[in-house]
Amino acid sequence: MKSERILTAIIAVCGFILLIYACNFEAPISYDPVGPKAFPILLMGLITASAIYLTVRPAMMFEPVELGWTKHLIGKLVLCTLALSLYALCFEWLGFIAATLLMTIVVGKLFNGKTVPVVITGLVLSMSTYYLFDRVLDVPLPLGFLG
């Protein structure tokens, strides 16, 4: 229970900082009447409010969960954090499809996935989300060495 409250307090502080940042955001172009800053403000406001509620809610409103912090679990969390950090660093250089494919494979293997289904899922996920962003939502994504 204590670790849940600590985590949600950290999320609340980070969300509040990002909410302040989102309120000061000014985009060089505005393509709709509300502007591009409404979505981040709404999202960070909801995340911050939810995290504050989860931090201060009475203990009788939930059952305590034993997280079972083991060396194995902490190692997987560290590897997952490392994989997501490398994904952010290599995103432009490798391109969206290759970086997402590699990140999906690494995270899938961390959760004990079988190799063939993890690779197939990574291919489908990376290619379908690229198509969705590039063609449907008209958001250009880097192709990296594929482009």
N, CA and C of each residue as an Amber inpcrd file, in Angstrom:
protein
   441
   0.8250000  -1.1850000   0.0000000   0.0000000   0.0000000   0.0000000
   0.8730000   1.2540000   0.0000000   1.9400000   1.2270000   0.7540000
   2.8080000   2.3860000   0.8260000   3.4610000   2.6680000  -0.5330000
   3.8780000   1.6200000  -1.2400000   4.5180000   1.8260000  -2.5400000
   3.5300000   2.3590000  -3.5670000   2.2430000   1.9850000  -3.4700000
   1.2320000   2.5300000  -4.3720000   1.0850000   4.0300000  -4.1710000
   1.0500000   4.4420000  -2.9210000   0.8900000   5.8750000  -2.6250000
   2.1300000   6.6670000  -3.0420000   3.3030000   6.0900000  -2.8720000
   4.5300000   6.7630000  -3.2880000   4.5410000   6.9400000  -4.8010000
   4.2000000   5.8780000  -5.5350000   4.1810000   5.9460000  -6.9930000
   3.1560000   6.9600000  -7.4890000   1.9520000   6.9420000  -6.9260000
   0.9380000   7.8890000  -7.3860000   1.2940000   9.3290000  -7.0050000
   1.9920000   9.5250000  -5.9060000   2.4490000  10.8690000  -5.5460000
   3.4910000  11.3590000  -6.5520000   4.3970000  10.4800000  -6.9570000
   5.3930000  10.8440000  -7.9690000   4.6990000  11.1910000  -9.2890000
   3.7080000  10.3860000  -9.6750000   2.9570000  10.6550000 -10.9080000
   2.2140000  11.9800000 -10.8000000   1.6580000  12.2920000  -9.6220000
   0.9480000  13.5590000  -9.4290000   1.8890000  14.7450000  -9.5820000
   3.0770000  14.6590000  -9.0010000   4.0470000  15.7530000  -9.1090000
   4.4920000  15.9270000 -10.5650000   4.8340000  14.8260000 -11.2330000
   5.2460000  14.8990000 -12.6430000   4.1130000  15.4340000 -13.5120000
   2.8880000  14.9730000 -13.2580000   1.7340000  15.4480000 -14.0180000
   1.4910000  16.9330000 -13.8220000   1.6770000  17.4210000 -12.5850000
   1.4900000  18.8410000 -12.3130000   2.5440000  19.6840000 -13.0300000
   3.7890000  19.2090000 -13.0190000   4.8620000  19.9250000 -13.7320000
   4.5620000  19.9700000 -15.2300000   4.1280000  18.8430000 -15.7860000
   3.7860000  18.8110000 -17.2110000   2.5430000  19.6350000 -17.5150000
   1.6210000  19.7390000 -16.5590000   0.4400000  20.5820000 -16.7390000
   0.8390000  22.0480000 -16.8360000   1.7610000  22.4710000 -15.9950000
   2.2630000  23.8480000 -16.0690000   2.9510000  24.0810000 -17.4100000
   3.7540000  23.1240000 -17.8210000   4.4370000  23.2330000 -19.1180000
   3.4190000  23.3180000 -20.2570000   2.3520000  22.5000000 -20.1950000
   1.3360000  22.4950000 -21.2510000   0.5650000  23.8130000 -21.2850000
   0.3510000  24.4320000 -20.1320000  -0.3630000  25.7210000 -20.1090000
   0.4460000  26.8280000 -20.7750000   1.7590000  26.7200000 -20.7330000
   2.6240000  27.7360000 -21.3350000   2.9970000  27.4230000 -22.7780000
   2.4850000  26.3390000 -23.3250000   2.8350000  25.9080000 -24.6770000
   2.2030000  26.8360000 -25.7070000   3.0040000  27.2680000 -26.6450000
   2.5080000  28.0760000 -27.7650000   3.0030000  27.4360000 -29.0590000
   2.0880000  26.9930000 -29.8900000   2.4420000  26.3790000 -31.1690000
   2.6290000  27.4610000 -32.2240000   3.5630000  27.2450000 -33.1550000
   3.7830000  28.2460000 -34.2030000   2.5990000  28.3780000 -35.1640000
   1.8180000  27.3110000 -35.2980000   0.6390000  27.3720000 -36.1610000
  -0.5510000  26.8220000 -35.3950000  -1.7210000  27.2870000 -35.7390000
  -2.9400000  26.7860000 -35.1170000  -3.8720000  26.3360000 -36.2220000
  -4.2560000  25.0810000 -36.1900000  -5.0470000  24.5200000 -37.2710000
  -6.4920000  24.2560000 -36.8640000  -6.8720000  24.5720000 -35.6410000
  -8.2670000  24.4740000 -35.2430000  -8.5660000  25.5740000 -34.2280000
  -9.8400000  25.8670000 -33.9850000 -10.1790000  26.9990000 -33.1140000
  -9.6780000  26.8450000 -31.6710000  -9.6600000  25.6410000 -31.1600000
  -9.2280000  25.4190000 -29.7750000  -7.7130000  25.5280000 -29.6600000
  -7.0130000  25.1130000 -30.7010000  -5.5530000  25.1620000 -30.6770000
  -4.9680000  23.8560000 -30.1920000  -3.6710000  23.6610000 -30.3960000
  -3.0400000  22.3860000 -30.0540000  -2.7490000  22.2100000 -28.5670000
  -2.9400000  23.2350000 -27.7450000  -2.5930000  23.0860000 -26.3360000
  -3.7320000  22.5300000 -25.4970000  -4.9440000  22.4110000 -26.0250000
  -6.0750000  21.9130000 -25.2390000  -5.8990000  20.4410000 -24.8610000
  -5.4190000  19.6210000 -25.7910000  -5.2740000  18.1950000 -25.5100000
  -4.2550000  17.9160000 -24.4040000  -3.0380000  18.4710000 -24.4470000
  -2.1050000  18.2090000 -23.3530000  -2.5910000  18.7340000 -22.0050000
  -3.2820000  19.8760000 -22.0060000  -3.8030000  20.4040000 -20.7440000
  -4.8590000  19.4630000 -20.1810000  -5.7670000  19.0060000 -21.0180000
  -6.8030000  18.0810000 -20.5710000  -6.1950000  16.7730000 -20.0760000
  -5.2690000  16.2220000 -20.8320000  -4.6420000  14.9580000 -20.4700000
  -3.8640000  15.0630000 -19.1620000  -3.0390000  16.0840000 -19.0330000
  -2.2470000  16.2450000 -17.8040000  -3.1280000  16.5880000 -16.6120000
  -4.2090000  17.3240000 -16.8450000  -5.1460000  17.6150000 -15.7570000
  -5.8060000  16.3550000 -15.2290000  -6.2340000  15.4780000 -16.1400000
  -6.8630000  14.2170000 -15.7250000  -5.8720000  13.2910000 -15.0290000
  -4.6650000  13.1930000 -15.5630000  -3.6480000  12.3440000 -14.9360000
  -3.3080000  12.8560000 -13.5490000  -3.1220000  14.1670000 -13.4080000
  -2.7690000  14.7500000 -12.1160000  -3.8990000  14.5650000 -11.1060000
  -5.1290000  14.8480000 -11.5180000  -6.2730000  14.6970000 -10.6060000
  -6.4520000  13.2390000 -10.1780000  -6.3170000  12.3130000 -11.0970000
  -6.4530000  10.8950000 -10.7700000  -5.3490000  10.4380000  -9.8210000
  -4.1280000  10.8870000 -10.0670000  -3.0140000  10.4970000  -9.2060000
  -3.1630000  11.0840000  -7.8070000  -3.6380000  12.3240000  -7.7130000
  -3.8670000  12.9200000  -6.3890000  -4.9350000  12.1290000  -5.6450000
  -6.0200000  11.7730000  -6.3260000  -7.0710000  10.9730000  -5.6890000
  -6.5230000   9.6320000  -5.1920000  -5.7460000   8.9530000  -6.0270000
  -5.1920000   7.6600000  -5.6210000  -4.1980000   7.7940000  -4.4770000
  -3.5520000   8.9370000  -4.3680000  -2.5870000   9.1470000  -3.2910000
  -3.2790000   9.3960000  -1.9540000  -4.3550000  10.1630000  -1.9410000
  -4.9690000  10.5780000  -0.6770000  -6.2260000   9.7990000  -0.3080000
  -6.6560000   8.8620000  -1.1150000  -7.8870000   8.1380000  -0.7990000
  -7.7190000   7.3330000   0.4870000  -8.8160000   7.1180000   1.2060000
  -8.7350000   6.3400000   2.4480000  -8.3310000   4.8930000   2.1840000
  -7.6150000   4.3110000   3.1330000  -7.1170000   2.9430000   2.9690000
  -8.2400000   1.9190000   2.8920000  -9.3960000   2.2240000   3.4750000
 -10.4930000   1.2480000   3.4770000 -11.1430000   1.1020000   2.1020000
 -10.7830000   1.9710000   1.1460000 -11.4010000   1.9230000  -0.1760000
 -10.7340000   0.9390000  -1.1280000  -9.6840000   0.2670000  -0.7100000
  -9.0360000  -0.6990000  -1.5880000  -8.3570000  -1.7810000  -0.7690000
  -8.1490000  -2.9100000  -1.4160000  -7.4460000  -4.0050000  -0.7670000
  -5.9600000  -3.8400000  -0.9960000  -5.1580000  -4.0360000   0.0440000
  -3.7110000  -3.9290000  -0.1590000  -3.2130000  -5.0310000  -1.0900000
  -2.3040000  -4.6740000  -1.9570000  -1.7320000  -5.6150000  -2.9090000
  -0.2550000  -5.7730000  -2.5950000   0.1700000  -7.0090000  -2.4410000
   1.5940000  -7.2730000  -2.2130000   2.2600000  -7.3740000  -3.5730000
   3.1770000  -6.4620000  -3.8490000   3.8030000  -6.4070000  -5.1560000
   4.8710000  -7.4720000  -5.3530000   5.4490000  -7.9590000  -4.2920000
   6.4560000  -9.0110000  -4.4130000   7.7000000  -8.5620000  -5.1330000
   8.3250000  -7.5130000  -4.6320000   9.5450000  -6.9960000  -5.2490000
  10.6660000  -8.0100000  -5.1100000  11.0240000  -8.6370000  -6.2000000
  12.1320000  -9.5890000  -6.2020000  13.2360000  -9.0430000  -7.1100000
  14.4170000  -9.6180000  -6.9970000  15.5200000  -9.1800000  -7.8560000
  15.1800000  -9.4180000  -9.3240000  14.4940000 -10.5250000  -9.5870000
  14.1090000 -10.8540000 -10.9590000  13.1550000  -9.7910000 -11.5270000
  12.1550000  -9.4010000 -10.7400000  11.1920000  -8.3950000 -11.1780000
  11.8680000  -7.0390000 -11.3630000  12.7060000  -6.6450000 -10.4420000
  13.4050000  -5.3680000 -10.5520000  14.3220000  -5.3630000 -11.7720000
  14.9780000  -6.4900000 -12.0460000  15.8140000  -6.6030000 -13.2400000
  15.0040000  -6.4170000 -14.5100000  13.8020000  -7.0170000 -14.5590000
  12.9440000  -6.8580000 -15.7340000  12.4800000  -5.4060000 -15.8830000
  12.1720000  -4.7590000 -14.7670000  11.7550000  -3.3590000 -14.8230000
  12.8870000  -2.4680000 -15.3290000  14.1010000  -2.7460000 -14.8860000
  15.2540000  -1.9710000 -15.3440000  15.4800000  -2.1930000 -16.8370000
  15.3940000  -3.4440000 -17.2870000  15.5650000  -3.7380000 -18.7110000
  14.4650000  -3.0940000 -19.5610000  13.2460000  -3.0810000 -19.0460000
  12.1350000  -2.4560000 -19.7700000  12.3600000  -0.9450000 -19.8700000
  12.8140000  -0.3310000 -18.7810000  13.1170000   1.1020000 -18.7990000
  14.2500000   1.4010000 -19.7770000  15.2600000   0.5570000 -19.7960000
  16.3740000   0.7180000 -20.7240000  15.9000000   0.5830000 -22.1790000
  15.0380000  -0.3990000 -22.4350000  14.5140000  -0.5930000 -23.7970000
  13.7080000   0.6170000 -24.2560000  12.8760000   1.1640000 -23.3820000
  12.0820000   2.3380000 -23.7530000  12.9590000   3.5750000 -23.9410000
  14.0190000   3.6880000 -23.1450000  14.9510000   4.8090000 -23.3110000
  15.7060000   4.6970000 -24.6280000  16.1680000   3.4950000 -24.9650000
  16.8490000   3.2910000 -26.2510000  15.8980000   3.5320000 -27.4220000
  14.6380000   3.1800000 -27.2460000  13.6270000   3.4350000 -28.2730000
  13.5250000   4.9330000 -28.5430000  13.4790000   5.7240000 -27.4770000
  13.3850000   7.1790000 -27.6410000  14.6410000   7.7460000 -28.3010000
  15.8060000   7.1940000 -27.9550000  17.0560000   7.7010000 -28.5120000
  17.2440000   7.3110000 -29.9750000  16.8170000   6.1110000 -30.3450000
  17.0410000   5.5900000 -31.7040000  15.8610000   5.8170000 -32.6400000
  14.8230000   6.4730000 -32.1610000  13.5830000   6.6260000 -32.9220000
  13.8120000   7.2780000 -34.2820000  14.5000000   8.4080000 -34.3190000
  14.7090000   9.1060000 -35.5960000  15.7390000   8.4080000 -36.4660000
  16.7880000   7.9020000 -35.8600000  17.8610000   7.2660000 -36.6250000
  17.3930000   5.9670000 -37.2800000  16.7240000   5.1010000 -36.5120000
  16.2390000   3.8340000 -37.0710000  14.9390000   4.0060000 -37.8370000
  14.1500000   4.9840000 -37.4510000  12.8330000   5.1590000 -38.0390000
  11.7730000   4.5100000 -37.1740000  10.5350000   4.9180000 -37.3820000
   9.4420000   4.4430000 -36.5380000   9.2560000   2.9350000 -36.6290000
   9.2200000   2.4040000 -37.8370000   8.9020000   0.9850000 -38.0050000
   9.9730000   0.1020000 -37.3660000  11.2390000   0.3370000 -37.6520000
  12.3110000  -0.5050000 -37.1130000  12.4460000  -0.3400000 -35.5990000
  12.3740000   0.8890000 -35.1080000  12.5100000   1.1230000 -33.6690000
  11.3530000   0.5000000 -32.9010000  10.1390000   0.6400000 -33.4180000
   8.9680000   0.0540000 -32.7490000   9.0250000  -1.4640000 -32.7960000
   9.4620000  -2.0240000 -33.9090000   9.6060000  -3.4740000 -34.0190000
  10.5930000  -4.0040000 -32.9770000  11.7690000  -3.3890000 -32.8960000
  12.7700000  -3.8410000 -31.9210000  12.3000000  -3.6750000 -30.4870000
  11.6690000  -2.5530000 -30.1780000  11.1740000  -2.3320000 -28.8250000
  10.0810000  -3.3310000 -28.4660000   9.1990000  -3.6230000 -29.4030000
   8.1320000  -4.5920000 -29.1510000   8.7000000  -5.9850000 -28.9000000
   9.7060000  -6.3700000 -29.6580000  10.3320000  -7.6780000 -29.4720000
  10.9960000  -7.7600000 -28.0980000  11.7320000  -6.7310000 -27.7230000
  12.4250000  -6.7480000 -26.4210000  11.4190000  -6.8200000 -25.2760000
  10.3840000  -5.9810000 -25.3120000   9.3960000  -5.9830000 -24.2350000
   8.6070000  -7.2930000 -24.2330000   8.2940000  -7.8120000 -25.4100000
   7.5960000  -9.1010000 -25.4820000   8.4110000 -10.2410000 -24.8850000
   9.7040000 -10.2540000 -25.1620000  10.5740000 -11.2930000 -24.5800000
  10.7270000 -11.1020000 -23.0710000  10.7010000  -9.8510000 -22.5960000
  10.7690000  -9.6050000 -21.1550000   9.5590000 -10.1890000 -20.4310000
   8.4210000 -10.2190000 -21.1140000   7.2140000 -10.7870000 -20.5310000
   7.0400000 -12.2550000 -20.9180000   8.1500000 -12.9120000 -21.2290000
   8.2050000 -14.3530000 -21.5150000   7.3850000 -14.7560000 -22.7360000
   7.3380000 -13.9110000 -23.7340000   6.6380000 -14.2560000 -24.9610000
   7.4730000 -15.1820000 -25.8250000   6.7890000 -15.9990000 -26.6170000
   7.4860000 -16.8760000 -27.5570000   7.9630000 -16.0340000 -28.7350000
   9.0950000 -16.4080000 -29.2920000   9.7720000 -15.5810000 -30.2900000
   8.9250000 -15.3080000 -31.5230000   8.3540000 -16.3310000 -32.1250000
   7.6060000 -16.1420000 -33.3800000   6.3850000 -15.2380000 -33.1700000
   5.5280000 -15.4890000 -32.1590000   4.3910000 -14.5750000 -31.9680000
   4.8160000 -13.1470000 -31.6190000   5.9110000 -13.0030000 -30.8760000
   6.3910000 -11.6620000 -30.5230000   6.8480000 -10.9180000 -31.7710000
   7.5690000 -11.5830000 -32.6670000   8.0400000 -10.9470000 -33.9020000
   6.8580000 -10.5960000 -34.8030000   5.9110000 -11.5060000 -34.9340000
   4.7270000 -11.2400000 -35.7660000   3.9420000 -10.0640000 -35.1940000
   3.7430000 -10.0540000 -33.8840000   3.0320000  -8.9500000 -33.2390000
   3.7830000  -7.6400000 -33.4400000   5.1020000  -7.6670000 -33.3060000
   5.9040000  -6.4680000 -33.5190000   5.7770000  -5.9360000 -34.9370000
   5.8220000  -6.8330000 -35.9210000   5.6650000  -6.4190000 -37.3210000
   4.2940000  -5.7990000 -37.5740000   3.2560000  -6.4810000 -37.1050000
   1.8900000  -5.9750000 -37.3140000   1.7010000  -4.6440000 -36.5910000
   2.1680000  -4.5610000 -35.3500000   2.0050000  -3.3310000 -34.5750000
   2.7530000  -2.1600000 -35.2050000   4.0120000  -2.3700000 -35.5540000
   4.8080000  -1.2580000 -36.0940000   4.2880000  -0.7980000 -37.4490000
   3.9270000  -1.7270000 -38.3120000   3.4660000  -1.3390000 -39.6490000
   2.0550000  -0.7480000 -39.6240000   1.1730000  -1.3180000 -38.8070000
  -0.1970000  -0.7830000 -38.7660000  -0.2460000   0.5810000 -38.0910000
   0.5300000   0.7890000 -37.0390000   0.5190000   2.1130000 -36.4070000
   1.2010000   3.1460000 -37.3030000   2.2280000   2.7340000 -38.0450000
   2.8310000   3.6710000 -38.9940000   1.8040000   4.0840000 -40.0440000
   1.0810000   3.1160000 -40.5910000   0.0560000   3.4180000 -41.5880000
  -1.0150000   4.3330000 -40.9950000  -1.4490000   4.0310000 -39.7680000
  -2.4750000   4.8370000 -39.1150000  -2.0190000   6.2840000 -38.9660000
  -0.8130000   6.4930000 -38.4460000  -0.3300000   7.8500000 -38.2390000
  -0.0300000   8.5550000 -39.5610000   0.6150000   7.8580000 -40.4820000
   1.0520000   8.5090000 -41.7180000  -0.0920000   8.7540000 -42.6890000
  -0.9440000   7.7790000 -42.8930000  -1.9830000   7.8870000 -43.9230000
  -3.3190000   8.4020000 -43.3780000  -3.7420000   7.8870000 -42.2310000
  -5.0650000   8.2410000 -41.7160000  -5.0250000   9.5620000 -40.9440000
  -4.0870000   9.6900000 -39.9910000  -4.0170000  10.8890000 -39.1680000
  -3.1440000  11.9880000 -39.7720000  -2.4340000  11.6720000 -40.8400000
  -1.5630000  12.6200000 -41.5350000  -0.4990000  13.2140000 -40.6080000
   0.0860000  12.3310000 -39.7730000   1.1920000  12.7070000 -38.8900000
   2.4500000  12.0630000 -39.4560000   3.3890000  12.8630000 -39.9560000
   4.5920000  12.2760000 -40.5320000   5.4960000  11.6810000 -39.4610000
   5.9360000  10.4660000 -39.7040000   6.8460000   9.7750000 -38.7870000
   8.1580000   9.4890000 -39.5230000   9.2700000   9.4750000 -38.8030000
  10.5550000   9.2320000 -39.4730000  10.6530000   7.8060000 -39.9880000
  11.2180000   7.6500000 -41.1770000  11.4650000   6.3230000 -41.7440000
  12.8610000   5.8260000 -41.4620000  13.7490000   6.7000000 -41.0050000
  15.1110000   6.2950000 -40.6900000  15.8330000   5.7990000 -41.9280000
  16.5250000   4.6730000 -41.7830000  17.2830000   4.1340000 -42.9040000
  16.3930000   3.5120000 -43.9730000  15.0920000   3.3210000 -43.6980000
  14.1690000   2.7860000 -44.6960000  13.7390000   3.8390000 -45.7030000
  13.9450000   5.1130000 -45.3680000  13.4260000   6.1990000 -46.2180000
  14.3800000   6.7360000 -47.1690000
